[in-house]
Amino acid sequence: MILKDTLRAIVKSQREDLLSFDKSVEREKLIQIELEMPLALVISGIRRCGKSTLLRQIMKQAKEFYYFNFEDPRALNFELDDFQKLDDIFKEEYGMQKYYFFDEIQNAQKWEIFVRSILDKRNHVAVTGSNASLLSRDLGTRLTGRYIRYELFPFSFGEFLRLTGKDAGARSFQEYFVKGGFPEYLKIGKAEILQELLNDIISRDIAIRHKIRIIKTLREMALYLLTNVGKEFSYNSLKKTFGLGSANSAIAFVSYFEDSYLLFTLPKFDYSLKKQLVNPKKVYSIDNGMSNVNSASFSDDKGKMLENMAFLNLRKAYRDIFYFQEKNECDFVVKEGTKITKAIQVCHSLDEDNKDREIKGLLEALSKFNLKEGLILTYDQDDKLEADGKKINVKPVWKWLLGK
């Protein structure tokens, strides 16, 4: 519980911070968001990817609004009863408004009850959060059918170009390829920014929240997975590698990494859901820069870095993504509805030594799912091929990222 005077001081100081806000690069996600909808707008994503910035850009549409950031250390003891005090302070300080904006709302227990009351009064509310499962659990209690969710990732290549003022091309892509898209890191350039971000996620979002004592093992597993993007793993192999008591511990740790948006796992395609669950998965990192500054070896494998970037772009647009493996392997197949609609292979460069291997994996997927054409993404090659009656487009990743 927080004293009303203390809460008022927090509200007013946060309001002053808003007035000095630098708009920065307009996020591409902004055009998808309609503030006037009679639903709660929920923006989720990893810490420091720009959720607060996007929220403030949405505020520009509202002009007059209420705002509170639950990440503020002074709000550490915020409880359900404090929401009524907060609402009273809002009205006393800023009059009657119909727009509410909340940052990192998962830090407040039973927040969904208050958000439901806002919607019931036909007001509008937008919130941000950094934990996927916490938000999903809370949204599924009192807000089922009354919210729309948007996931935000670090800067896309297009947003990177607008931030830096660079022209699109292989040269500017090289910088993005290595640095990734975390806005603060791109502006300041110090590796410590992403190293401390990883520490915050491991300690605050995972270890403290889930009462994990073996923080060293948790961190080592996170670094291991961040380094081994695009590679298969099983929960039993993680159990053995890190000396865990059971595979259930490995399952839990990986789920915590995914909840915090640090990592994503990719299942092997199978028509049997049971087989999908037991087959080895692949892992991908939220950001190339995050993996680069926290690993000594990630940047050694340019092909996996490119594959990671391709996965992230697919993940922004689709939820049902798999890797395909029978006699040969295809990096990504995309399912829309009940059908596989896309097959994509990624390699840093296509040459006479690897051409047959890369094409065979893609052709096998195209044949399996009766697709007429596929895509091979490379660092900077542009070509068109045909094999076994299938069309294969070869395209530089940087062009594909820009929709070219």
Sine and cosine of phi, psi and omega as CSV:
sin_phi,cos_phi,sin_psi,cos_psi,sin_omega,cos_omega
0.00,0.00,0.62,-0.79,-0.03,-1.00
-0.86,-0.52,0.67,-0.74,0.05,-1.00
-0.88,0.48,0.56,-0.83,-0.06,-1.00
-0.88,0.47,-0.64,0.77,0.02,-1.00
-0.90,0.44,-0.62,0.78,0.04,-1.00
-0.91,0.42,-0.69,0.73,0.00,-1.00
-0.89,0.45,-0.64,0.77,0.04,-1.00
-0.89,0.46,-0.67,0.74,0.01,-1.00
-0.89,0.46,-0.64,0.77,0.02,-1.00
-0.90,0.44,-0.73,0.69,-0.02,-1.00
-0.85,0.52,-0.71,0.70,-0.06,-1.00
-0.94,0.35,-0.63,0.78,-0.01,-1.00
-0.95,0.33,-0.59,0.81,0.06,-1.00
-0.91,0.41,-0.57,0.82,0.03,-1.00
-0.90,0.43,-0.64,0.77,0.04,-1.00
-0.89,0.45,-0.63,0.78,0.04,-1.00
-0.89,0.46,-0.59,0.81,0.01,-1.00
-0.89,0.46,-0.60,0.80,-0.04,-1.00
-0.91,0.41,-0.43,0.90,0.00,-1.00
-0.99,-0.12,0.20,0.98,-0.08,-1.00
-0.93,0.38,0.74,-0.67,0.10,-0.99
-1.00,0.01,0.86,-0.51,-0.10,-0.99
-0.84,0.55,-0.57,0.82,0.00,-1.00
0.89,0.46,-0.30,-0.95,-0.03,-1.00
-0.96,0.27,0.76,-0.65,0.04,-1.00
-0.92,0.39,0.81,-0.59,-0.05,-1.00
-0.96,0.28,0.61,-0.79,-0.01,-1.00
-0.89,0.46,-0.49,0.87,-0.02,-1.00
-0.90,0.43,-0.37,0.93,-0.10,-0.99
-0.85,0.52,-0.61,0.79,-0.06,-1.00
-0.94,0.35,-0.29,0.96,0.01,-1.00
-1.00,0.08,-0.24,0.97,-0.18,-0.98
-0.99,-0.16,0.83,-0.56,0.01,-1.00
-0.93,-0.36,0.95,-0.31,-0.11,-0.99
-0.91,0.43,-0.53,0.85,-0.13,-0.99
-0.98,0.19,0.01,1.00,0.01,-1.00
-0.91,0.41,0.56,-0.83,-0.02,-1.00
-0.99,0.15,0.64,0.77,-0.03,-1.00
-0.74,-0.68,0.44,-0.90,0.11,-0.99
-0.95,0.31,0.74,-0.68,0.07,-1.00
-1.00,-0.07,0.85,-0.53,-0.06,-1.00
-0.89,-0.46,0.87,-0.50,0.00,-1.00
-0.93,-0.36,0.90,-0.43,-0.01,-1.00
-0.88,-0.47,0.40,-0.91,0.00,-1.00
0.25,-0.97,0.15,-0.99,-0.03,-1.00
-0.90,0.43,0.44,-0.90,0.08,-1.00
-0.80,0.60,0.58,-0.82,0.14,-0.99
0.91,0.42,0.31,0.95,0.03,-1.00
-1.00,0.03,-0.13,0.99,0.04,-1.00
0.92,-0.40,0.30,0.95,-0.01,-1.00
-0.89,0.46,-0.68,0.73,0.00,-1.00
-0.90,0.44,-0.63,0.78,0.04,-1.00
-0.89,0.45,-0.71,0.71,0.03,-1.00
-0.88,0.47,-0.67,0.74,0.02,-1.00
-0.86,0.51,-0.67,0.74,-0.01,-1.00
-0.94,0.34,-0.51,0.86,0.08,-1.00
-0.93,0.36,-0.57,0.82,0.09,-1.00
-0.91,0.40,-0.59,0.80,0.00,-1.00
-0.85,0.53,-0.47,0.88,0.00,-1.00
-0.86,0.51,-0.50,0.87,0.02,-1.00
-0.96,0.29,-0.48,0.88,-0.07,-1.00
-0.99,0.11,-0.56,0.83,-0.03,-1.00
0.94,0.35,-0.86,0.51,0.06,-1.00
-0.92,-0.39,0.73,-0.68,-0.14,-0.99
-0.24,-0.97,0.13,-0.99,0.17,-0.99
-0.94,-0.33,0.53,-0.84,-0.03,-1.00
-0.56,-0.83,0.64,-0.77,0.11,-0.99
-0.50,-0.86,0.68,-0.73,0.01,-1.00
-0.94,-0.33,0.93,-0.37,-0.05,-1.00
-0.98,0.18,-0.04,1.00,0.09,-1.00
-0.99,0.16,-0.21,0.98,0.01,-1.00
-0.86,0.50,0.82,-0.57,-0.02,-1.00
-0.83,0.56,-0.47,0.88,-0.01,-1.00
-0.94,0.34,-0.25,0.97,-0.01,-1.00
-0.98,-0.18,0.31,0.95,-0.09,-1.00
-0.85,0.52,-0.59,0.81,-0.06,-1.00
-0.99,-0.14,0.40,0.92,-0.02,-1.00
-0.90,0.44,0.75,-0.66,-0.01,-1.00
-0.83,-0.56,0.14,-0.99,-0.05,-1.00
-0.83,0.56,-0.67,0.74,-0.02,-1.00
-0.90,0.44,-0.37,0.93,-0.02,-1.00
-0.96,0.30,-0.30,0.95,0.02,-1.00
-0.89,0.46,-0.62,0.78,0.02,-1.00
-0.92,0.40,-0.66,0.76,0.07,-1.00
-0.87,0.49,-0.70,0.72,-0.02,-1.00
-0.87,0.49,-0.69,0.72,-0.01,-1.00
-0.91,0.42,-0.62,0.78,0.06,-1.00
-0.88,0.47,-0.70,0.72,0.00,-1.00
-0.90,0.44,-0.68,0.73,0.05,-1.00
-0.80,0.60,-0.77,0.64,-0.07,-1.00
-0.94,0.35,-0.60,0.80,0.01,-1.00
-0.92,0.38,-0.61,0.79,-0.08,-1.00
-1.00,0.05,-0.56,0.83,-0.18,-0.98
-0.79,-0.62,0.18,0.98,0.03,-1.00
0.96,0.29,-0.14,-0.99,-0.04,-1.00
-0.99,0.17,0.87,-0.49,0.05,-1.00
-0.80,-0.61,0.32,-0.95,-0.02,-1.00
-0.90,-0.43,0.10,1.00,0.00,-1.00
-0.89,-0.46,0.80,-0.60,0.03,-1.00
-0.88,-0.47,0.71,-0.70,0.04,-1.00
-0.78,-0.63,0.77,-0.63,-0.03,-1.00
-0.75,-0.66,0.75,-0.66,0.05,-1.00
-0.99,-0.14,0.66,-0.75,0.07,-1.00
0.75,0.66,0.81,0.59,-0.14,-0.99
-0.94,0.33,-0.30,0.95,-0.01,-1.00
-0.91,0.42,-0.22,0.97,0.05,-1.00
-0.96,0.28,-0.24,0.97,0.01,-1.00
-0.97,-0.23,0.84,-0.55,-0.02,-1.00
-0.93,0.37,0.64,-0.77,0.05,-1.00
0.85,0.53,0.53,0.85,0.00,-1.00
-0.87,0.49,-0.48,0.88,-0.08,-1.00
-0.90,0.44,-0.42,0.91,0.03,-1.00
-0.92,0.40,-0.70,0.72,0.01,-1.00
-0.93,0.36,-0.66,0.76,0.01,-1.00
-0.89,0.46,-0.63,0.78,0.04,-1.00
-0.88,0.48,-0.65,0.76,0.00,-1.00
-0.91,0.41,-0.56,0.83,0.06,-1.00
-0.89,0.46,-0.73,0.69,-0.01,-1.00
-0.91,0.42,-0.62,0.79,0.01,-1.00
-0.88,0.47,-0.46,0.89,0.03,-1.00
-1.00,0.00,0.18,0.98,0.03,-1.00
0.89,0.45,0.53,0.85,0.16,-0.99
-0.99,-0.10,0.07,-1.00,-0.05,-1.00
-0.89,-0.45,0.58,-0.81,-0.04,-1.00
-0.60,-0.80,0.66,-0.75,0.10,-1.00
-0.76,-0.65,0.71,-0.71,-0.04,-1.00
-0.73,-0.68,0.40,-0.92,0.15,-0.99
-0.87,-0.49,0.38,-0.92,0.04,-1.00
-0.35,-0.94,0.46,-0.89,-0.07,-1.00
-0.94,-0.34,0.10,0.99,-0.04,-1.00
-0.78,-0.62,0.92,-0.39,-0.13,-0.99
-0.90,0.44,-0.72,0.69,-0.10,-1.00
-0.96,0.27,-0.59,0.81,0.05,-1.00
-0.88,0.47,-0.71,0.70,0.01,-1.00
-0.89,0.45,-0.70,0.72,-0.02,-1.00
-0.89,0.46,-0.68,0.73,0.00,-1.00
-0.89,0.46,-0.73,0.68,-0.04,-1.00
-0.94,0.35,-0.63,0.78,0.01,-1.00
-0.91,0.42,-0.50,0.86,-0.04,-1.00
-0.99,0.16,-0.05,1.00,0.01,-1.00
-1.00,0.02,-0.94,0.34,-0.09,-1.00
-0.95,-0.32,-0.01,1.00,-0.09,-1.00
-0.86,-0.50,0.28,0.96,0.02,-1.00
-0.82,0.57,0.82,-0.57,0.01,-1.00
0.98,0.22,0.06,1.00,-0.06,-1.00
-0.86,-0.51,0.42,0.91,0.04,-1.00
-0.54,-0.84,0.35,-0.94,0.14,-0.99
-0.77,-0.64,0.70,-0.71,-0.15,-0.99
-0.92,-0.38,0.67,-0.74,0.06,-1.00
-0.82,-0.57,0.71,-0.70,0.07,-1.00
-0.99,-0.17,0.72,-0.69,0.03,-1.00
-0.92,-0.39,0.70,-0.71,0.03,-1.00
-0.92,-0.38,0.22,-0.97,0.17,-0.99
-0.83,0.56,0.18,-0.98,-0.10,-0.99
-0.76,0.64,0.68,-0.73,0.19,-0.98
-0.96,0.27,0.11,-0.99,0.04,-1.00
-0.90,0.44,-0.62,0.78,0.03,-1.00
-0.89,0.46,-0.68,0.74,0.02,-1.00
-0.92,0.39,-0.61,0.79,0.08,-1.00
-0.86,0.51,-0.69,0.72,0.00,-1.00
-0.90,0.44,-0.63,0.77,0.01,-1.00
-0.93,0.36,-0.57,0.82,0.04,-1.00
-0.92,0.40,-0.70,0.71,-0.11,-0.99
-1.00,0.00,-0.28,0.96,-0.05,-1.00
0.96,0.28,0.27,0.96,-0.02,-1.00
-1.00,0.05,0.37,-0.93,0.07,-1.00
-1.00,0.07,0.50,-0.87,0.02,-1.00
-0.93,0.38,0.67,-0.75,0.01,-1.00
0.26,-0.97,0.08,-1.00,-0.04,-1.00
-0.88,0.47,-0.56,0.83,-0.05,-1.00
-0.94,0.35,-0.72,0.69,0.02,-1.00
-0.94,0.34,-0.54,0.84,0.03,-1.00
-0.90,0.43,-0.56,0.83,0.01,-1.00
-0.85,0.53,-0.65,0.76,0.01,-1.00
-0.92,0.39,-0.70,0.71,0.02,-1.00
-0.91,0.42,-0.63,0.78,0.00,-1.00
-0.84,0.55,-0.62,0.78,-0.06,-1.00
-1.00,0.00,-0.68,0.73,-0.11,-0.99
-1.00,0.09,-0.41,0.91,-0.05,-1.00
0.97,0.22,-0.39,-0.92,-0.18,-0.98
-0.80,-0.61,0.24,0.97,0.05,-1.00
-0.93,0.38,0.86,-0.50,-0.14,-0.99
-0.82,0.57,-0.74,0.67,-0.07,-1.00
-0.90,0.44,-0.64,0.77,0.01,-1.00
-0.91,0.41,-0.64,0.77,0.01,-1.00
-0.91,0.42,-0.58,0.82,-0.03,-1.00
-0.97,0.23,-0.63,0.78,-0.13,-0.99
-0.98,-0.22,-0.59,0.81,0.11,-0.99
0.99,0.14,0.16,0.99,-0.01,-1.00
-1.00,-0.06,0.79,-0.62,-0.03,-1.00
-0.87,0.50,-0.48,0.88,-0.03,-1.00
-0.85,0.52,-0.44,0.90,-0.01,-1.00
-0.88,0.48,-0.73,0.68,-0.02,-1.00
-0.99,0.17,-0.44,0.90,0.08,-1.00
-0.93,0.36,-0.68,0.73,0.04,-1.00
-0.94,0.34,-0.54,0.84,0.06,-1.00
-0.88,0.48,-0.70,0.71,0.04,-1.00
-0.88,0.48,-0.67,0.74,0.03,-1.00
-0.87,0.50,-0.67,0.74,0.01,-1.00
-0.88,0.47,-0.69,0.72,-0.02,-1.00
-0.90,0.43,-0.72,0.70,-0.01,-1.00
-0.89,0.45,-0.73,0.68,-0.10,-0.99
-0.99,0.13,-0.81,0.58,-0.14,-0.99
-0.98,0.19,-0.73,0.68,-0.11,-0.99
-0.99,0.15,-0.41,0.91,-0.09,-1.00
-0.90,-0.44,-0.89,0.45,-0.13,-0.99
-0.88,0.48,-0.76,0.65,-0.03,-1.00
-0.93,0.36,-0.71,0.70,-0.06,-1.00
-0.89,0.46,-0.61,0.80,-0.07,-1.00
-0.97,-0.26,0.16,0.99,0.07,-1.00
0.82,0.57,0.75,0.67,0.01,-1.00
-1.00,-0.04,0.79,-0.61,-0.03,-1.00
-1.00,-0.05,-0.52,0.85,-0.04,-1.00
-1.00,0.08,0.91,0.41,-0.08,-1.00
-0.90,0.43,-0.58,0.81,0.00,-1.00
-0.87,0.50,-0.70,0.71,0.02,-1.00
-0.91,0.41,-0.65,0.76,0.04,-1.00
-0.86,0.51,-0.72,0.70,-0.01,-1.00
-0.92,0.39,-0.66,0.75,-0.01,-1.00
-0.89,0.45,-0.63,0.78,0.03,-1.00
-0.92,0.40,-0.66,0.75,0.03,-1.00
-0.87,0.50,-0.71,0.71,0.00,-1.00
-0.90,0.43,-0.65,0.76,0.02,-1.00
-0.87,0.50,-0.73,0.69,-0.03,-1.00
-0.94,0.33,-0.63,0.78,0.05,-1.00
-0.87,0.49,-0.52,0.86,-0.04,-1.00
-0.99,0.14,-0.50,0.87,-0.14,-0.99
-0.97,-0.24,0.72,0.70,0.00,-1.00
-0.90,0.44,0.56,-0.83,0.04,-1.00
0.97,0.23,0.08,1.00,-0.03,-1.00
-0.94,-0.35,0.50,-0.87,-0.03,-1.00
-0.96,0.26,0.53,-0.85,0.13,-0.99
-0.54,-0.84,0.36,-0.93,0.14,-0.99
-0.79,-0.62,0.38,-0.92,0.00,-1.00
-0.92,0.39,-0.52,0.85,0.06,-1.00
-0.93,0.38,-0.61,0.79,0.03,-1.00
-0.92,0.40,-0.61,0.79,0.06,-1.00
-0.91,0.41,-0.63,0.78,0.04,-1.00
-0.85,0.53,-0.73,0.69,-0.02,-1.00
-0.94,0.34,-0.68,0.73,-0.05,-1.00
-0.88,0.48,-0.63,0.78,-0.10,-1.00
-0.95,-0.32,0.20,0.98,0.10,-0.99
0.87,0.50,0.63,0.77,0.00,-1.00
-0.99,0.13,0.41,-0.91,-0.04,-1.00
-0.92,0.38,-0.53,0.85,-0.01,-1.00
-0.43,-0.90,0.29,-0.96,0.05,-1.00
-0.91,0.41,-0.40,0.92,0.02,-1.00
-0.88,0.48,-0.56,0.83,0.05,-1.00
-0.91,0.42,-0.66,0.75,0.04,-1.00
-0.90,0.43,-0.67,0.75,0.04,-1.00
-0.87,0.50,-0.70,0.72,-0.01,-1.00
-0.90,0.44,-0.72,0.69,-0.03,-1.00
-0.87,0.49,-0.72,0.69,-0.01,-1.00
-0.89,0.45,-0.63,0.78,0.03,-1.00
-0.90,0.44,-0.58,0.82,0.04,-1.00
-0.92,0.39,-0.63,0.78,0.05,-1.00
-0.89,0.46,-0.66,0.75,0.01,-1.00
-0.93,0.36,-0.64,0.77,0.01,-1.00
-0.86,0.50,-0.57,0.82,-0.02,-1.00
-1.00,0.05,0.05,1.00,-0.01,-1.00
0.91,0.41,0.32,0.95,0.04,-1.00
-0.96,0.28,-0.62,0.79,-0.06,-1.00
-0.69,-0.72,0.31,-0.95,0.13,-0.99
-0.75,-0.66,0.59,-0.81,0.11,-0.99
-0.94,-0.33,0.55,-0.83,-0.06,-1.00
-0.86,-0.51,0.87,-0.49,0.00,-1.00
-0.99,0.17,0.37,-0.93,0.14,-0.99
-0.98,0.20,0.68,-0.73,-0.03,-1.00
-0.93,0.37,0.71,-0.71,0.16,-0.99
-0.38,-0.93,0.59,-0.81,0.03,-1.00
-0.92,0.38,-0.36,0.93,0.04,-1.00
-1.00,0.00,0.88,-0.47,0.03,-1.00
-0.88,0.47,-0.59,0.81,0.01,-1.00
-0.88,0.48,-0.68,0.73,0.03,-1.00
-0.93,0.37,-0.59,0.81,0.06,-1.00
-0.85,0.53,-0.63,0.77,-0.06,-1.00
-0.94,0.34,-0.57,0.82,-0.09,-1.00
-1.00,-0.08,-0.34,0.94,0.00,-1.00
-0.92,0.40,0.43,-0.90,0.08,-1.00
-0.85,0.53,0.56,-0.83,0.05,-1.00
-0.96,-0.29,0.24,-0.97,0.18,-0.98
-0.94,-0.35,0.35,-0.94,-0.05,-1.00
-0.83,-0.56,0.58,-0.81,0.04,-1.00
-0.71,-0.70,0.48,-0.88,-0.05,-1.00
-1.00,-0.08,0.48,-0.88,0.03,-1.00
-0.89,0.45,-0.37,0.93,-0.16,-0.99
-0.23,-0.97,0.72,-0.70,0.03,-1.00
-0.88,0.48,-0.64,0.77,0.00,-1.00
-0.89,0.45,-0.67,0.74,0.03,-1.00
-0.85,0.53,-0.70,0.71,0.01,-1.00
-0.94,0.35,-0.64,0.77,-0.04,-1.00
-0.88,0.48,-0.73,0.68,-0.11,-0.99
-0.98,0.18,-0.23,0.97,-0.01,-1.00
-0.95,-0.32,0.11,0.99,-0.02,-1.00
-0.64,-0.77,0.63,-0.78,0.01,-1.00
-0.99,0.12,-0.29,0.96,-0.15,-0.99
-0.86,-0.51,-0.15,0.99,-0.07,-1.00
-0.84,0.55,-0.69,0.72,-0.09,-1.00
-0.95,0.32,-0.11,0.99,0.00,-1.00
-0.95,0.30,-0.44,0.90,-0.06,-1.00
-0.95,-0.30,1.00,-0.01,-0.06,-1.00
-0.90,0.43,-0.53,0.85,0.01,-1.00
-0.91,0.42,-0.66,0.75,0.02,-1.00
-0.94,0.33,-0.56,0.83,0.08,-1.00
-0.88,0.47,-0.67,0.75,0.00,-1.00
-0.93,0.38,-0.64,0.77,0.03,-1.00
-0.89,0.46,-0.64,0.77,0.02,-1.00
-0.88,0.47,-0.67,0.74,-0.01,-1.00
-0.92,0.39,-0.61,0.80,0.03,-1.00
-0.92,0.40,-0.68,0.73,0.02,-1.00
-0.86,0.52,-0.72,0.69,-0.04,-1.00
-0.86,0.51,-0.65,0.76,0.00,-1.00
-0.92,0.38,-0.62,0.79,0.07,-1.00
-0.92,0.40,-0.67,0.74,-0.05,-1.00
-0.90,0.45,-0.47,0.88,0.05,-1.00
-0.92,0.39,-0.49,0.87,-0.11,-0.99
-0.97,-0.22,-0.43,0.90,-0.10,-1.00
-0.71,-0.70,0.49,-0.87,0.06,-1.00
-0.98,-0.20,-0.52,0.86,-0.05,-1.00
-0.99,-0.14,1.00,0.01,0.00,-1.00
-0.84,-0.54,0.62,-0.79,-0.03,-1.00
-0.64,-0.77,0.27,-0.96,0.29,-0.96
-0.98,-0.20,0.48,-0.88,-0.06,-1.00
-0.90,-0.43,0.73,-0.68,-0.03,-1.00
-0.49,-0.87,0.89,-0.45,0.17,-0.98
-0.77,-0.64,-0.96,-0.27,0.11,-0.99
-0.95,0.32,-0.61,0.79,0.03,-1.00
-0.83,-0.56,-0.06,-1.00,-0.08,-1.00
-0.76,-0.65,0.63,-0.78,0.12,-0.99
-0.86,-0.52,0.74,-0.67,-0.15,-0.99
-0.87,0.49,-0.72,0.70,-0.08,-1.00
-0.63,-0.78,0.71,-0.71,0.26,-0.97
-0.81,-0.59,0.63,-0.77,-0.08,-1.00
-0.93,-0.38,0.76,-0.64,0.02,-1.00
-0.96,-0.27,0.80,-0.60,0.09,-1.00
-0.84,-0.55,0.88,-0.48,-0.12,-0.99
0.93,0.36,-0.85,-0.52,0.00,-1.00
-0.97,-0.25,0.03,1.00,-0.11,-0.99
-0.86,-0.51,0.55,-0.84,0.20,-0.98
-0.98,0.20,0.83,-0.56,-0.10,-1.00
-0.92,-0.39,-0.26,0.96,-0.06,-1.00
-0.61,-0.79,0.59,-0.81,0.12,-0.99
-0.75,-0.66,0.80,-0.61,-0.14,-0.99
-0.71,-0.70,0.74,-0.67,0.08,-1.00
-0.92,-0.40,0.57,-0.82,-0.01,-1.00
-0.78,-0.62,0.77,-0.64,0.15,-0.99
-0.52,-0.85,0.52,-0.85,-0.08,-1.00
-0.88,0.48,-0.69,0.72,0.08,-1.00
-0.52,-0.85,0.60,-0.80,0.00,-1.00
-0.99,-0.15,0.86,-0.51,-0.01,-1.00
-0.68,-0.73,-0.01,-1.00,-0.07,-1.00
-0.91,0.42,-0.43,0.90,-0.02,-1.00
-0.97,0.26,-0.59,0.81,-0.08,-1.00
-0.94,-0.35,-0.05,1.00,-0.11,-0.99
-0.85,0.53,-0.75,0.66,-0.05,-1.00
-0.88,0.47,-0.68,0.73,-0.02,-1.00
-0.89,0.45,-0.73,0.68,-0.03,-1.00
-0.92,0.40,-0.64,0.77,-0.03,-1.00
-0.95,0.32,-0.63,0.78,-0.01,-1.00
-0.87,0.50,-0.69,0.72,0.01,-1.00
-0.89,0.46,-0.67,0.75,0.01,-1.00
-0.93,0.38,-0.70,0.71,-0.02,-1.00
-0.89,0.46,-0.61,0.79,0.02,-1.00
-0.89,0.46,-0.66,0.75,0.04,-1.00
-0.93,0.38,-0.67,0.74,0.01,-1.00
-0.87,0.49,-0.67,0.74,0.01,-1.00
-0.93,0.37,-0.68,0.73,-0.03,-1.00
-0.86,0.52,-0.65,0.76,-0.10,-0.99
-0.96,-0.28,0.21,0.98,0.08,-1.00
0.83,0.56,0.74,0.68,0.04,-1.00
-0.99,-0.17,0.57,-0.82,-0.07,-1.00
-1.00,0.06,-0.45,0.89,-0.02,-1.00
-0.55,-0.84,0.43,-0.90,0.00,-1.00
-0.72,-0.69,0.03,-1.00,-0.11,-0.99
-0.75,-0.66,0.73,-0.68,0.17,-0.99
-0.91,-0.41,0.87,-0.50,0.02,-1.00
-0.99,-0.13,0.75,-0.66,0.02,-1.00
-0.77,-0.63,0.04,-1.00,-0.01,-1.00
-0.93,0.36,-0.73,0.68,-0.08,-1.00
-0.41,-0.91,0.63,0.78,0.03,-1.00
-0.91,-0.41,0.59,-0.81,-0.01,-1.00
-0.76,-0.65,0.87,-0.50,-0.07,-1.00
-0.32,-0.95,0.23,-0.97,0.11,-0.99
-0.73,-0.68,0.77,-0.64,-0.03,-1.00
-0.81,-0.58,0.26,-0.97,0.10,-0.99
-0.61,-0.79,0.73,-0.68,0.00,-1.00
-0.48,-0.87,0.71,-0.71,0.00,-1.00
0.79,0.62,0.58,0.81,0.02,-1.00
0.97,0.23,0.15,0.99,0.00,-1.00
-0.95,-0.32,0.63,-0.78,0.08,-1.00
-1.00,0.02,0.70,-0.71,0.02,-1.00
-0.81,-0.59,0.90,-0.44,0.07,-1.00
-1.00,-0.04,0.77,-0.64,0.08,-1.00
-0.95,-0.30,0.84,-0.54,-0.15,-0.99
-0.64,-0.77,0.60,-0.80,0.12,-0.99
-0.92,0.40,0.67,-0.75,0.00,-1.00
-0.83,0.56,-0.64,0.77,-0.09,-1.00
-0.89,0.45,-0.57,0.82,0.06,-1.00
-0.94,0.34,-0.67,0.74,0.00,-1.00
-0.88,0.47,-0.63,0.78,0.02,-1.00
-0.89,0.46,-0.50,0.86,-0.01,-1.00
-1.00,-0.06,0.08,1.00,0.03,-1.00
0.97,0.25,0.37,0.93,-0.03,-1.00
-1.00,-0.03,0.00,0.00,0.00,0.00
